[in-house]
Amino acid sequence: MNPRVVAGETMTGKPVVKRLVFHIGGYDPITSHVGAQRRFAREIVRFQRTWSVKATVDGLHDTVDQIRWNVTTTGPDWRVETDYRLVRWHDVIEAFGRRSIGSRISVGILAFLDFVLAGTLWRYLRTNWRYALFFLYPFVTFGLLIATAVLFGVFAFKITGSIPIAAGAGLFGVAAVLAGPWRWLHLGDLFDDWIFSREYIRCGNSKIEQRLERLAAELVAAASNSAADEIVVIGHSLGAVLAVDLLDRALKQDPELGRNKIPVTFLSVGSSILKVGLHPKAIRFRTAMERVAKSRAIFWGDYQALVDPLNFYKSRPMAEMGLSTENEATVRVVRFSRMLDDDIYRRIRLNFFRLHGQFVSGNDKRSSYDYFMLTCGPISARSQTLAPDGAVSMIADDGGLIASAPPSASELLGSPGAAA
């Protein structure tokens, strides 16, 4: 039995009327607050069709720390108001992207060597070989492209016998790589992703840390004073790492977070927690992770997908990091093929970045995992995570709530580390 579940607790309980959501995205620059809201509004349309509900998105408010808007969702017998807050860190991402190409390449190679020589690559291979391939992809691809440019110069020398012509041909090949594949294959962003990760592990990022400290104070205040029925902190990809950092800072400010008035749920989706947590030098992060996991008042659900190589499928994060598993995450395995129309899934199944983004996109079919149901639906995020089929058996065909007898504690399929 999950130690986080109270015996006799209902799966649905009282429907959520108000919810506060802090969402931290992955290493994905969002240059426009209007664009961020438009993307959200576009995807929530699919949610409305799939679950036979209505939704409105309005009230855009932009600050230095977050982009906020209001979401109102309604069914035949329920209404939910969600205060949605998208934590900003695109400015940090863009600062990395503004560095010279030479700097990004050299520091990126340094980051690659750091993860390899520290033994982190081996830990990736042992935990999830697909993620190890994702780690290798940008560096190996770049190396092969540069090697091709050099061979172009060697070929020119064999034909002409001229060193200047060969050198010029080689430099032209390198320039072509940087002008084309470097951008087309998003190698620059992937190099920056690993550069940031190494910096975060080794010395932290002062701008991110100051922002998370301010947001932690907001989270603590909201947990005591807001009218929300639940607070959901959701981290996607590398954003899950920052979500742990945010919750840890909030717990330092208020060790009773989630115990007094408003429950707090932490959802890591398509998580990169082990990307950072498996590095030997990530001691500060693992300490924070352990504090968050030990807080019984914070429920932690971890969603993973097999076909997504950018997350750690069927892993137990706490165990893999060598930390106590007494209060580890409730792990849920999701299948994108059951969430999307067949033609859409076939079209994107080899586009790994698009697959990774499905964790925060709308579904075409009702499924145990639905980002918008978790963040905007009438069933608490905790109850959806604990239920074997999420909200599927709790929402009728017309979008109304289905009343059902509360299950016993033994029927709750949410034991720590379970891959359902």
GUVORO-926166 format. One record per residue (C-alpha): x, y, z; residue in one letter; residue number from 0. Coordinates in Angstrom, 3 decimals. Example, Ala and Ser with C-alpha at 12.3 -4.5 7.8 and 13.67 -1.06 7.14 Angstrom:
// GUVORO-926166
DODO        x        y        z aa   i
DODO   12.300   -4.500    7.800  A   0
DODO   13.670   -1.060    7.140  S   1
// end
This chain:
// GUVORO-926166
DODO        x        y        z aa   i
DODO    0.000    0.000    0.000  M   0
DODO    1.217    3.483   -0.836  N   1
DODO    2.303    5.216    2.403  P   2
DODO    1.039    8.465    0.922  R   3
DODO   -2.549    7.165    0.688  V   4
DODO   -4.844    7.456    3.659  V   5
DODO   -6.950    4.328    4.228  A   6
DODO  -10.493    4.761    2.996  G   7
DODO   -9.677    7.837    0.898  E   8
DODO  -12.039    8.193   -2.055  T   9
DODO  -10.664    8.109   -5.555  M  10
DODO  -12.648   11.137   -6.680  T  11
DODO  -13.512   12.823   -3.385  G  12
DODO  -15.008   16.283   -3.649  K  13
DODO  -14.699   17.688   -7.184  P  14
DODO  -12.099   20.388   -7.684  V  15
DODO  -13.604   23.846   -8.110  V  16
DODO  -10.465   25.972   -8.023  K  17
DODO   -6.926   24.914   -8.842  R  18
DODO   -3.548   26.642   -8.873  L  19
DODO   -0.986   25.279  -11.334  V  20
DODO    2.712   26.077  -11.548  F  21
DODO    4.069   24.637  -14.801  H  22
DODO    7.805   24.525  -15.537  I  23
DODO    8.616   23.555  -19.093  G  24
DODO   11.725   21.926  -20.468  G  25
DODO   14.610   23.472  -22.377  Y  26
DODO   12.271   25.144  -24.862  D  27
DODO   12.533   28.899  -25.473  P  28
DODO    9.186   30.701  -25.393  I  29
DODO    9.883   34.090  -26.909  T  30
DODO    6.332   35.451  -26.723  S  31
DODO    3.908   35.309  -23.831  H  32
DODO    1.090   35.633  -26.365  V  33
DODO    2.521   32.679  -28.285  G  34
DODO    2.679   30.583  -25.131  A  35
DODO   -0.989   31.203  -24.398  Q  36
DODO   -1.968   30.556  -28.021  R  37
DODO   -0.231   27.173  -27.956  R  38
DODO   -2.055   26.296  -24.746  F  39
DODO   -5.407   27.444  -26.186  A  40
DODO   -4.814   25.486  -29.398  R  41
DODO   -4.164   22.239  -27.540  E  42
DODO   -7.026   22.640  -25.081  I  43
DODO   -9.426   22.558  -28.050  V  44
DODO   -8.529   18.879  -28.488  R  45
DODO   -9.218   18.359  -24.783  F  46
DODO  -12.710   19.804  -25.236  Q  47
DODO  -13.530   17.476  -28.134  R  48
DODO  -12.124   14.398  -26.420  T  49
DODO  -13.886   14.823  -23.083  W  50
DODO  -17.074   16.621  -24.270  S  51
DODO  -16.365   19.667  -22.117  V  52
DODO  -16.038   23.403  -22.650  K  53
DODO  -13.052   25.616  -21.882  A  54
DODO  -12.135   29.286  -22.078  T  55
DODO   -8.657   30.779  -21.751  V  56
DODO   -8.262   34.475  -20.876  D  57
DODO   -6.695   36.988  -18.528  G  58
DODO   -3.112   36.949  -19.851  L  59
DODO   -0.699   38.578  -17.396  H  60
DODO    3.048   38.677  -17.960  D  61
DODO    5.669   39.211  -15.230  T  62
DODO    9.410   38.713  -15.005  V  63
DODO    8.955   35.345  -13.265  D  64
DODO    5.878   33.841  -14.892  Q  65
DODO    3.198   34.077  -17.550  I  66
DODO   -0.280   33.773  -16.023  R  67
DODO   -3.726   33.198  -17.456  W  68
DODO   -7.063   31.886  -16.307  N  69
DODO   -8.716   28.707  -17.547  V  70
DODO  -12.397   27.959  -16.971  T  71
DODO  -13.568   24.441  -17.802  T  72
DODO  -17.134   23.225  -17.496  T  73
DODO  -19.113   20.010  -17.788  G  74
DODO  -22.844   19.316  -17.314  P  75
DODO  -22.477   19.220  -13.521  D  76
DODO  -19.126   20.834  -12.727  W  77
DODO  -17.057   23.965  -13.221  R  78
DODO  -13.346   24.462  -12.551  V  79
DODO  -11.401   27.713  -12.434  E  80
DODO   -7.653   27.228  -12.894  T  81
DODO   -5.050   29.877  -12.156  D  82
DODO   -2.371   28.697  -14.588  Y  83
DODO    1.188   29.974  -14.130  R  84
DODO    3.881   29.184  -16.651  L  85
DODO    7.239   29.692  -14.963  V  86
DODO    9.552   31.700  -17.190  R  87
DODO   13.096   30.718  -17.911  W  88
DODO   13.256   31.366  -21.633  H  89
DODO   15.463   34.389  -20.904  D  90
DODO   18.091   32.047  -19.459  V  91
DODO   17.763   29.716  -22.448  I  92
DODO   18.034   32.595  -24.910  E  93
DODO   21.150   33.916  -23.148  A  94
DODO   22.856   30.569  -23.803  F  95
DODO   21.746   30.724  -27.432  G  96
DODO   23.221   34.207  -27.914  R  97
DODO   26.746   33.004  -27.214  R  98
DODO   29.088   32.696  -30.174  S  99
DODO   29.049   29.416  -32.074  I 100
DODO   32.692   28.859  -31.173  G 101
DODO   31.913   29.224  -27.468  S 102
DODO   28.863   26.959  -27.653  R 103
DODO   30.828   24.248  -29.445  I 104
DODO   33.850   24.344  -27.130  S 105
DODO   31.833   24.498  -23.900  V 106
DODO   29.460   21.868  -25.285  G 107
DODO   32.349   19.484  -25.886  I 108
DODO   33.540   20.206  -22.334  L 109
DODO   30.067   19.289  -21.045  A 110
DODO   30.133   16.083  -23.107  F 111
DODO   33.492   15.080  -21.631  L 112
DODO   32.266   15.935  -18.141  D 113
DODO   29.279   13.577  -18.367  F 114
DODO   31.392   10.831  -19.968  V 115
DODO   34.414   11.001  -17.663  L 116
DODO   32.259   11.318  -14.545  A 117
DODO   30.649    7.994  -15.431  G 118
DODO   27.212    9.516  -16.038  T 119
DODO   26.985    8.118  -19.571  L 120
DODO   27.498    4.629  -18.157  W 121
DODO   24.706    5.253  -15.659  R 122
DODO   22.431    6.338  -18.522  Y 123
DODO   23.249    3.133  -20.395  L 124
DODO   22.529    1.045  -17.325  R 125
DODO   19.259    2.835  -16.538  T 126
DODO   17.828    3.505  -19.995  N 127
DODO   19.888    2.963  -23.149  W 128
DODO   17.511    5.111  -25.212  R 129
DODO   18.370    8.126  -23.099  Y 130
DODO   22.063    7.363  -23.530  A 131
DODO   21.529    7.558  -27.295  L 132
DODO   19.776   10.904  -26.868  F 133
DODO   22.793   12.152  -24.922  F 134
DODO   25.204   10.979  -27.620  L 135
DODO   23.126   12.183  -30.571  Y 136
DODO   24.139   15.885  -30.806  P 137
DODO   27.826   15.300  -30.134  F 138
DODO   28.243   12.251  -32.380  V 139
DODO   26.207   13.895  -35.156  T 140
DODO   28.279   17.066  -34.965  F 141
DODO   31.494   15.032  -34.969  G 142
DODO   30.410   13.127  -38.069  L 143
DODO   29.483   16.340  -39.867  L 144
DODO   32.842   17.940  -39.089  I 145
DODO   34.621   14.752  -40.142  A 146
DODO   32.735   14.916  -43.451  T 147
DODO   33.854   18.522  -43.951  A 148
DODO   37.467   17.522  -43.290  V 149
DODO   37.197   14.644  -45.766  L 150
DODO   35.886   17.143  -48.285  F 151
DODO   39.128   19.082  -47.889  G 152
DODO   41.203   15.894  -48.161  V 153
DODO   39.365   14.964  -51.352  F 154
DODO   40.028   18.442  -52.775  A 155
DODO   43.745   18.038  -52.010  F 156
DODO   43.890   14.686  -53.788  K 157
DODO   42.330   16.225  -56.867  I 158
DODO   44.269   19.493  -56.976  T 159
DODO   47.366   18.817  -54.902  G 160
DODO   46.979   22.332  -53.530  S 161
DODO   47.041   22.851  -49.773  I 162
DODO   45.342   26.298  -49.946  P 163
DODO   42.501   24.883  -52.069  I 164
DODO   42.151   21.893  -49.754  A 165
DODO   42.072   24.159  -46.699  A 166
DODO   39.508   26.382  -48.364  G 167
DODO   37.353   23.390  -49.260  A 168
DODO   37.543   22.103  -45.687  G 169
DODO   36.620   25.505  -44.252  L 170
DODO   33.762   25.767  -46.729  F 171
DODO   32.529   22.374  -45.537  G 172
DODO   32.677   23.476  -41.877  V 173
DODO   30.850   26.723  -42.725  A 174
DODO   28.185   24.720  -44.572  A 175
DODO   27.716   22.504  -41.505  V 176
DODO   27.261   25.518  -39.220  L 177
DODO   24.958   27.284  -41.667  A 178
DODO   22.813   24.212  -42.341  G 179
DODO   22.714   21.058  -40.180  P 180
DODO   23.767   22.962  -37.036  W 181
DODO   20.429   24.776  -37.240  R 182
DODO   18.263   22.229  -39.064  W 183
DODO   19.049   19.468  -36.565  L 184
DODO   18.793   21.817  -33.555  H 185
DODO   22.347   20.911  -32.573  L 186
DODO   22.922   24.353  -31.080  G 187
DODO   19.926   24.029  -28.735  D 188
DODO   20.961   20.492  -27.763  L 189
DODO   24.539   21.623  -27.020  F 190
DODO   23.107   24.460  -24.896  D 191
DODO   20.832   22.011  -23.072  D 192
DODO   23.815   19.973  -21.895  W 193
DODO   25.884   23.090  -21.194  I 194
DODO   23.106   24.382  -18.924  F 195
DODO   22.736   20.994  -17.237  S 196
DODO   26.442   20.843  -16.445  R 197
DODO   26.381   24.402  -15.101  E 198
DODO   23.323   23.654  -12.975  Y 199
DODO   25.001   20.573  -11.509  I 200
DODO   28.409   22.113  -10.918  R 201
DODO   27.664   25.611   -9.713  C 202
DODO   23.985   26.387  -10.183  G 203
DODO   22.447   29.267  -12.101  N 204
DODO   21.943   32.404  -10.028  S 205
DODO   19.153   33.837  -12.205  K 206
DODO   17.127   30.628  -12.043  I 207
DODO   17.736   30.248   -8.321  E 208
DODO   16.621   33.791   -7.489  Q 209
DODO   13.480   33.285   -9.551  R 210
DODO   12.642   29.966   -7.908  L 211
DODO   13.163   31.530   -4.477  E 212
DODO   10.605   34.233   -5.264  R 213
DODO    8.156   31.711   -6.699  L 214
DODO    8.628   29.471   -3.656  A 215
DODO    7.418   32.355   -1.479  A 216
DODO    4.343   32.676   -3.737  E 217
DODO    3.721   28.942   -3.486  L 218
DODO    3.951   28.990    0.312  V 219
DODO    1.604   31.969    0.559  A 220
DODO   -0.885   30.356   -1.819  A 221
DODO   -0.843   27.076    0.119  A 222
DODO   -2.060   28.932    3.196  S 223
DODO   -4.203   31.732    1.851  N 224
DODO   -5.586   30.990   -1.614  S 225
DODO   -9.064   29.630   -2.340  A 226
DODO   -7.677   26.750   -4.422  A 227
DODO   -8.732   23.182   -3.676  D 228
DODO   -5.341   21.899   -4.763  E 229
DODO   -1.975   23.174   -5.929  I 230
DODO   -0.282   21.299   -8.752  V 231
DODO    3.414   21.784   -9.516  V 232
DODO    4.132   20.133  -12.836  I 233
DODO    7.542   19.835  -14.460  G 234
DODO    8.085   18.637  -18.019  H 235
DODO   11.459   17.302  -19.175  S 236
DODO   14.268   19.378  -17.612  L 237
DODO   11.569   21.491  -15.998  G 238
DODO   10.976   18.586  -13.587  A 239
DODO   14.431   19.245  -12.139  V 240
DODO   13.553   22.902  -11.568  L 241
DODO   10.195   21.863  -10.094  A 242
DODO   12.037   19.792   -7.483  V 243
DODO   14.206   22.826   -6.750  D 244
DODO   11.096   25.014   -6.398  L 245
DODO    9.385   22.609   -4.003  L 246
DODO   12.544   22.183   -1.944  D 247
DODO   12.831   25.940   -1.515  R 248
DODO    9.160   26.130   -0.562  A 249
DODO    9.662   23.389    2.062  L 250
DODO   12.601   25.301    3.528  K 251
DODO   10.359   28.349    3.896  Q 252
DODO    7.463   26.277    5.269  D 253
DODO    8.206   22.688    6.380  P 254
DODO    4.433   22.194    6.802  E 255
DODO    3.732   22.864    3.119  L 256
DODO    0.706   20.864    2.019  G 257
DODO   -0.241   19.785    5.536  R 258
DODO   -2.314   22.697    6.741  N 259
DODO   -4.901   23.861    4.241  K 260
DODO   -4.354   23.122    0.553  I 261
DODO   -2.878   19.823   -0.693  P 262
DODO    0.137   19.976   -3.004  V 263
DODO    0.738   17.533   -5.855  T 264
DODO    3.997   17.276   -7.782  F 265
DODO    3.820   15.762  -11.271  L 266
DODO    6.991   15.029  -13.233  S 267
DODO    6.098   14.232  -16.847  V 268
DODO    8.645   13.052  -19.418  G 269
DODO   11.091   13.853  -16.645  S 270
DODO   14.828   14.596  -16.880  S 271
DODO   15.299   14.161  -13.137  I 272
DODO   17.783   11.332  -13.723  L 273
DODO   19.606   13.352  -16.379  K 274
DODO   20.854   15.512  -13.532  V 275
DODO   20.436   13.131  -10.607  G 276
DODO   22.750   10.434  -12.016  L 277
DODO   25.725   12.783  -12.240  H 278
DODO   28.090   12.130   -9.291  P 279
DODO   28.459   15.861   -8.630  K 280
DODO   24.702   16.493   -8.398  A 281
DODO   24.816   16.201   -4.614  I 282
DODO   22.865   19.411   -4.037  R 283
DODO   20.063   18.264   -6.331  F 284
DODO   19.836   14.759   -4.843  R 285
DODO   19.609   16.291   -1.367  T 286
DODO   16.740   18.493   -2.537  A 287
DODO   15.046   15.519   -4.208  M 288
DODO   15.236   13.508   -1.002  E 289
DODO   13.712   16.336    1.053  R 290
DODO   10.804   16.680   -1.368  V 291
DODO   10.217   12.921   -1.510  A 292
DODO   10.285   12.641    2.286  K 293
DODO    7.526   15.220    2.635  S 294
DODO    4.491   12.965    2.971  R 295
DODO    2.259   15.996    2.486  A 296
DODO    3.431   16.356   -1.127  I 297
DODO    2.112   13.645   -3.415  F 298
DODO    4.500   12.816   -6.288  W 299
DODO    3.378   11.214   -9.537  G 300
DODO    5.910   10.429  -12.274  D 301
DODO    4.660    9.810  -15.827  Y 302
DODO    6.920    7.984  -18.306  Q 303
DODO    6.561    6.827  -21.928  A 304
DODO    8.392    4.013  -23.727  L 305
DODO    8.543    5.586  -27.181  V 306
DODO    9.966    8.863  -25.865  D 307
DODO   13.783    8.582  -25.724  P 308
DODO   13.999   11.920  -23.928  L 309
DODO   12.725   10.449  -20.656  N 310
DODO   13.675    7.486  -18.469  F 311
DODO   11.107    4.789  -19.195  Y 312
DODO   10.131    2.326  -16.438  K 313
DODO   12.622    3.750  -13.968  S 314
DODO   12.323    4.337  -10.249  R 315
DODO   13.988    7.740   -9.838  P 316
DODO   14.796    7.499   -6.138  M 317
DODO   16.234    3.990   -6.400  A 318
DODO   18.331    4.870   -9.456  E 319
DODO   19.851    7.809   -7.573  M 320
DODO   20.639    5.587   -4.592  G 321
DODO   18.194    7.460   -2.355  L 322
DODO   15.635    6.159    0.131  S 323
DODO   12.638    4.578   -1.589  T 324
DODO   10.355    4.797    1.440  E 325
DODO    8.364    7.649   -0.139  N 326
DODO    9.233    7.387   -3.808  E 327
DODO    7.074    8.471   -6.731  A 328
DODO    3.968    6.718   -7.926  T 329
DODO    5.135    5.786  -11.424  V 330
DODO    2.687    5.669  -14.315  R 331
DODO    3.600    4.476  -17.792  V 332
DODO    1.641    6.138  -20.593  V 333
DODO    1.251    5.035  -24.194  R 334
DODO    1.004    7.785  -26.767  F 335
DODO   -0.477    5.350  -29.294  S 336
DODO   -3.571    5.138  -27.082  R 337
DODO   -3.814    8.915  -26.733  M 338
DODO   -3.678    9.918  -30.402  L 339
DODO   -5.533    9.150  -33.601  D 340
DODO   -3.739    6.422  -35.545  D 341
DODO   -2.801    8.638  -38.486  D 342
DODO   -1.403   11.350  -36.223  I 343
DODO    0.601    8.844  -34.201  Y 344
DODO    2.068    7.267  -37.353  R 345
DODO    3.034   10.718  -38.592  R 346
DODO    4.907   11.756  -35.431  I 347
DODO    6.171    8.446  -34.041  R 348
DODO    9.696    9.019  -35.417  L 349
DODO    9.735   12.710  -34.502  N 350
DODO   11.141   12.348  -31.005  F 351
DODO   10.856   16.009  -30.098  F 352
DODO    7.180   16.056  -31.087  R 353
DODO    6.577   12.845  -29.121  L 354
DODO    8.245   14.394  -26.095  H 355
DODO    5.918   17.376  -26.423  G 356
DODO    2.854   15.120  -26.263  Q 357
DODO    3.220   15.099  -22.491  F 358
DODO    1.987   18.726  -22.535  V 359
DODO   -0.333   18.530  -25.556  S 360
DODO   -3.975   17.631  -26.047  G 361
DODO   -5.161   14.068  -26.617  N 362
DODO   -7.422   12.736  -29.363  D 363
DODO   -8.632    9.848  -27.206  K 364
DODO   -9.565    9.503  -23.552  R 365
DODO   -6.608    8.021  -21.740  S 366
DODO   -5.200    7.486  -18.259  S 367
DODO   -2.883   10.430  -18.911  Y 368
DODO   -4.238   13.731  -20.146  D 369
DODO   -2.309   16.918  -19.403  Y 370
DODO   -5.369   19.155  -19.548  F 371
DODO   -7.520   16.861  -17.431  M 372
DODO   -4.768   16.839  -14.797  L 373
DODO   -4.382   20.616  -14.803  T 374
DODO   -7.915   21.790  -15.616  C 375
DODO  -10.321   18.914  -14.896  G 376
DODO  -12.711   18.358  -11.956  P 377
DODO  -10.829   15.352  -10.550  I 378
DODO   -7.797   16.061   -8.379  S 379
DODO   -4.432   15.369   -9.997  A 380
DODO   -3.586   13.020   -7.137  R 381
DODO   -6.758   10.952   -7.621  S 382
DODO   -6.151   10.730  -11.368  Q 383
DODO   -2.610    9.515  -10.793  T 384
DODO   -3.714    6.884   -8.316  L 385
DODO   -6.558    5.606  -10.498  A 386
DODO   -5.554    2.801  -12.909  P 387
DODO   -7.295    4.551  -15.817  D 388
DODO   -6.889    8.149  -14.716  G 389
DODO  -10.129   10.080  -15.126  A 390
DODO  -11.588    7.773  -17.791  V 391
DODO  -13.988    5.933  -15.480  S 392
DODO  -14.873    9.144  -13.633  M 393
DODO  -16.104   11.216  -16.597  I 394
DODO  -19.228   10.248  -18.531  A 395
DODO  -19.599   10.399  -22.309  D 396
DODO  -21.315   13.774  -21.996  D 397
DODO  -18.505   15.168  -19.823  G 398
DODO  -20.390   14.846  -16.545  G 399
DODO  -19.032   13.357  -13.345  L 400
DODO  -19.735    9.710  -12.635  I 401
DODO  -20.650    8.990   -9.026  A 402
DODO  -19.115    5.776   -7.727  S 403
DODO  -18.593    4.065   -4.411  A 404
DODO  -15.228    4.866   -2.828  P 405
DODO  -12.709    2.037   -3.235  P 406
DODO  -10.931    0.491   -0.303  S 407
DODO   -7.272    1.275    0.325  A 408
DODO   -6.274   -2.135   -1.053  S 409
DODO   -7.919   -1.243   -4.360  E 410
DODO   -5.817    1.865   -4.903  L 411
DODO   -3.247    0.873   -7.525  L 412
DODO   -0.694    3.513   -6.707  G 413
DODO    2.096    1.779   -4.832  S 414
DODO    5.510    3.482   -5.003  P 415
DODO    7.496    2.500   -8.033  G 416
DODO    4.571    0.743   -9.707  A 417
DODO    4.607    0.929  -13.483  A 418
DODO    0.951    0.736  -14.428  A 419
// end
